[in-house]
Amino acid sequence: MDVLDVKLDLKTMKYDLIKGIYECSQRGLIHTVKWLSEMNYALNHVKPLPEEMPKYSEDCEGEMEEFLIAKSYFNLKEYDRCAHFVKECSNPKPRFLYLYARYLSIEKKKLDNMTDTNCPPDPTKNEALKDLCTELKIDYYDNKLDGYCLYLYGIILKKLDLLTLATDVFIKAVMLEPILWCAWYELGKIIPDKNKIYSSELPDHWIKYFFVAHTYLEQLNNDESLQIYNTLYSMGLENSTYIMSQIALGHHNRRKLDEAINMFKSILAVDPYRLDNLDTYSNLLYDLADLAHKVVNIDKYRVETCCVIGNYYSLRSDHPKAVLYFRRALKLNPQFLSAWTLMGHEYMEMKNTNAAIQSYRHAIEINARDYRAWYGLGQTYEILKMPNYCLYYYKKAQQLKPNDSRMVIALGEAYEKLDKTENALKCYYKACSLGDVEGTALIKLAKLYDKLNETENAAAAFTEFCLREEDKDVKFEEQAEFYNALQYLANYHLKKGELDDAYTYAYKCMECEETKEQGKALLKSIAARRIEQEPAQNVVINETIANMSIANEEATSSNMDIVFSPNAI
Amino acid sequence: MTSAKEVTASSKKPITEMVTPYKLTVAILIRNYSQYREDDEFRNMEDEALRCRYRRDFSTLVLRLLQSPDLPLLELRNLLTSKHYTLPETLINSFDQTLASLDECGIGHLLDAAESLNKFMVPNDNANESKSFLTSTTSIIAKTSIVGYYLRRFIIHFDKLTFSEVAGIYEAFQRYYNEWRKSSEFLKTEKPHPNDWCSNWEQWSKRQAELFIATQAALLENKESSALSPPELQKRISSILKSNPDLAGAHFLSYLNYLRVDEFCAAMDSLLHCFDRNVDPDLKCFNDEKSKRHRFAALNLAILHYHFGHIEEALASLKESIKISQEANDNVCLQHALSWLCRLTTINEDKLIIHCILKSSELNLTYTTSLGLQTFGQYCCLHSGRTYAIFETLAKSDMINCQHNYNDLVSNNYSMKSSLWQLYGKTEMSSLWSQLLLYLNLNSSSSNKPFYGEGFCLAISNVANHLLIQGEYNLVNAVLGFAKLKFPYAPQSHVWMLCENLFVFTRSLYQEKWAEAESAAQKIAVVDKREGCLRLAEIYFYKQDYVEADRCVDALLDQYENDKAYKFNDRYYYVRAKILKAEIQFASSYPDGIPSGIITILNNCLIEAQGCQLDYQAALIHLHIANVMLLLGMTGQALRILDRSLIQVLGHGGCYDRARAKLLYAKCLVADSHKLDDNERRQVVFNAAKLLDGVREDFQKVEAYSRMKDVLYLQAQLYNSVNMRAERNRCALGYRLLDEEHATKNAYTLVKYL
């Protein structure tokens, strides 16, 4: 099944979803239920006939009572109690509930103990988890685990850092229970790269599209991911907030800010109390006050909320407070990557380079693929005037995001500072060919050429720059740069004797206050050159035709009038 | 700015130490010991020696227990009963009992036990401390002793625990205890190595980790062979980092570890990680103080690049370090950078070094001063400075090293002197200094800690080289084996690699095994390009492949004469290359003719050699001149020249050179005897033939069989000419026998070669 060739049968989908919701809610897999239900809600318009609805069969023969009491304790988060009552059960559903309750109990206790400041739990000590893992392992090799238990086994393996094994187990889990979104999700997080997705044997199921797209997005293959999501979106899932937010994330990653913002807006219109991914949204906006107000009322103890508020303070240039909120986010979830990076940015603003370095390093320790942290480290060292030292960091960032012109430009600037012009030129070139998000590569390239006295190349780059600037909708953001470029070009053409071109550029220079004077001076010298040239022509041209040359002179003088006319104004 | 304050406060984690079952167990052990000491059994002990032994052994054991990472109870118990420590039986029993009762009686007992620790430390101020110690009435543990600190820290940390935490620790203890109970039933025989850093334990407290890092780093510096092997060490480091992610030192150790195996990417990663982590974000000090780490980070990056031979990158990084140090007025960092600059650049090297020495001594950076002096000595030597001045410079460095006990520099200095003497052709002196250096490390009575660094390796190799030229091949092998054992990793390993290949080369050259010698020479070229090139030329020369030999030598000479930037100031190689060139010229044209300018060339060489006091090379040149003279028929002249140089060669040359010199001398004597009358001549020839016996023995020692045959042939001829048939036949027989075993490959050595 080719993932790019998406075919959806909405009715089957609906059937699967309803069935999945039932099964997962029976087992207490609340996040999966949430995802499935969201998806189901998006399929509101599909109305299956009653006979098409899935039939629920009771599969807890003789253990109904145990299961029900355990499930009620489970819902109340009394996990140990829950586990106790289904300890002896052999049916798959109570069995899963038993194992899952034990796992959650371990995790809950771990979390509770986090607050013990005197004796924080040792992350490497996982005795209880290991015991549970051994129990599952025995069943696993006896092939006694169903899809749900396999998923549980997988997350425990992942917790114990046994990633390759966990990958295999997750794949088995989704083979058995394709509807189990949480298993797909975890699989997407640990699958190393694109090739692995294709090389592994995955079930042919509609959910696979979601998985592939999701994983692409995780791995920053934004375009492929967006393609799938857009197709899904257009095939009857346009109400799915999940897909919308994923599309928004994709746009965000591709720096298509307007699209992303619009998408977030429409999500919030449908689902105003949704907090997921709002931290990304807050990175995009310039006015955060309303959003911050809204999210703090929804739930103030959510990482997303803290990040939004942190970003808000950051926009208000109240950096210490921003740091405070990022810290709070990190307290809620120490593995929350972007908070570390954002905190690093805040420290940079506060000129506390040491703290910034630390924050970025934390981010890298959590995920070495976080290009923003590498880039931030590079910037920090560049500010500390260590261009050679920061090269390493920029290179890392560039490796992780090879198609982002910003990294390449940063690298180029560092090279330029180190007088490695050849490398710098290469970088700027590359940045230009990558699309040049910030539009500075060309001007840098041109300036560098100018510095190297390669006027031809410099002029070509400046020309290209001017053309692009003029094409832009929002005109002349970089006013000074633009007019400097014009001035340079005017001078250049003047030197080469291409007076018409020189004239055009010099004339444009007059539009801006700063370059007005130079523009005037240029026009004067162009005019002077014209006068010089004319007699020279006269000498060359046959002297016998004296009349014509006189006529020529007249023409020149009339030209001069036009030239100097703005001068008079 | 309340918020800012809050930020700093919250980011500063209180340095807490985990209360682990191991710590609890050790505390209990100490408590039980204290109880035991107050016991009547101990006080009334008859055997005073045993009592002292108990006390001493327990103290050393406790020190070890406090410093090592957490041990499983099994290992701890094994230590208690091991032969290294003699501990009273009663103590071990009571210890076992306490643990067992702790396991059984529940959490209340644990709290009681923790409380009872308090009793053993009564407050004692300085006045009665000594008294109480002497009388040992109540307090056995002084508050300020190491054990006292440990207990007090333990008590405080334990006191802070909430009930749930106490419960957690109790359960952890039960697991810890039962693990031992289970395992002790099966594994009773296994004894841990007493000095081993616990096998693989995951829990490292910060102190334990720091001690481990410091120890391993010191070992890497001083005695690499005793440090853990690279993979093993890396395993420990990652386990340390798991429990102490904030420990920047661990990253540095991992950087050092990667350098041992020349792993560039990982080394770079670790180094930068170390410096990123090393900054204290709460540091609110002046700007220049703040960026200090960055300056040293850049400097260290330069060192890293230098290690991998990336000179340009190293220079760029160094420049950066210098730039920011200058901005911050950091003279100390600047000095360090300067001494590295001396190493990396050849422009104005002398001025840089002098400046470095002066400035460093001004700033009281004695280490860099001394290092600068040594570098200057080296520089002078390479630029043919005056010998006495060089030794004076080194003596100054010696003085500083002595004052500050810089073991590494002391050994550097010794090895430097050794190599200087070697350069100046006094091999005996060179060998002496090397042996002195080796002796320095043997001498356990001196306060100097032994230092097994680069100098030591050089000294071993020098000794090996000296043995090599004396023809003691078996001993060379033994010495090299020792070096390999001591210095398994780069960069020190290059030293013995060079030496080893030189050994193979020399031996195969003497035995005329060209292929082996050539491959050895290629290997030498990997470590030392110039030496390899020379050796290759030598092998081609002996193979009579004069064209190739000439090419090699010319390549070297070209580099020296034309390429100014190339750091080939070393006259030693130049002179040797020139000599070889002259030899090639001579050998390639003789016997058809003698190249006209050969004497001039040799004389030029001689001037060059004498100009930089290369006495031994000068003596060799003299031999060559004498050889040419002899072949030109100017025998008297040849003898006179030999008179001048023979002592030097006999005194300092190796077996092979000595034999060659004596052979030449014998040839000259015989040739010169044509002036004498028959009787006298007979006497001279006879003496010369006798003299050749010694020559033959020398050649035999270095296994130069073809040269032996030359000598035997000459002897036979000489005996023949004086009509001593028996001797002649004996020599001829010897020749015949040798020839069967070792066919001659170069038939001209006797005539053309020295």
Boltz contact constraints between the chains, C-beta under 6 A:
constraints:
  - contact:
      token1: [A, 116]
      token2: [B, 165]
      max_distance: 6.0
  - contact:
      token1: [A, 118]
      token2: [B, 160]
      max_distance: 6.0
  - contact:
      token1: [A, 118]
      token2: [B, 161]
      max_distance: 6.0
  - contact:
      token1: [A, 119]
      token2: [B, 18]
      max_distance: 6.0
  - contact:
      token1: [A, 119]
      token2: [B, 19]
      max_distance: 6.0
  - contact:
      token1: [A, 119]
      token2: [B, 161]
      max_distance: 6.0
  - contact:
      token1: [A, 119]
      token2: [B, 165]
      max_distance: 6.0
  - contact:
      token1: [A, 124]
      token2: [B, 202]
      max_distance: 6.0
  - contact:
      token1: [A, 124]
      token2: [B, 242]
      max_distance: 6.0
  - contact:
      token1: [A, 320]
      token2: [B, 3]
      max_distance: 6.0
  - contact:
      token1: [A, 320]
      token2: [B, 4]
      max_distance: 6.0
  - contact:
      token1: [A, 321]
      token2: [B, 3]
      max_distance: 6.0
  - contact:
      token1: [A, 323]
      token2: [B, 7]
      max_distance: 6.0
  - contact:
      token1: [A, 324]
      token2: [B, 3]
      max_distance: 6.0
  - contact:
      token1: [A, 324]
      token2: [B, 7]
      max_distance: 6.0
  - contact:
      token1: [A, 354]
      token2: [B, 279]
      max_distance: 6.0
  - contact:
      token1: [A, 354]
      token2: [B, 281]
      max_distance: 6.0
  - contact:
      token1: [A, 355]
      token2: [B, 281]
      max_distance: 6.0
  - contact:
      token1: [A, 357]
      token2: [B, 276]
      max_distance: 6.0
  - contact:
      token1: [A, 357]
      token2: [B, 279]
      max_distance: 6.0
  - contact:
      token1: [A, 358]
      token2: [B, 281]
      max_distance: 6.0
  - contact:
      token1: [A, 361]
      token2: [B, 276]
      max_distance: 6.0
  - contact:
      token1: [A, 361]
      token2: [B, 277]
      max_distance: 6.0
  - contact:
      token1: [A, 384]
      token2: [B, 294]
      max_distance: 6.0
  - contact:
      token1: [A, 385]
      token2: [B, 324]
      max_distance: 6.0
  - contact:
      token1: [A, 386]
      token2: [B, 298]
      max_distance: 6.0
  - contact:
      token1: [A, 386]
      token2: [B, 320]
      max_distance: 6.0
  - contact:
      token1: [A, 388]
      token2: [B, 316]
      max_distance: 6.0
  - contact:
      token1: [A, 388]
      token2: [B, 317]
      max_distance: 6.0
  - contact:
      token1: [A, 388]
      token2: [B, 320]
      max_distance: 6.0
  - contact:
      token1: [A, 389]
      token2: [B, 298]
      max_distance: 6.0
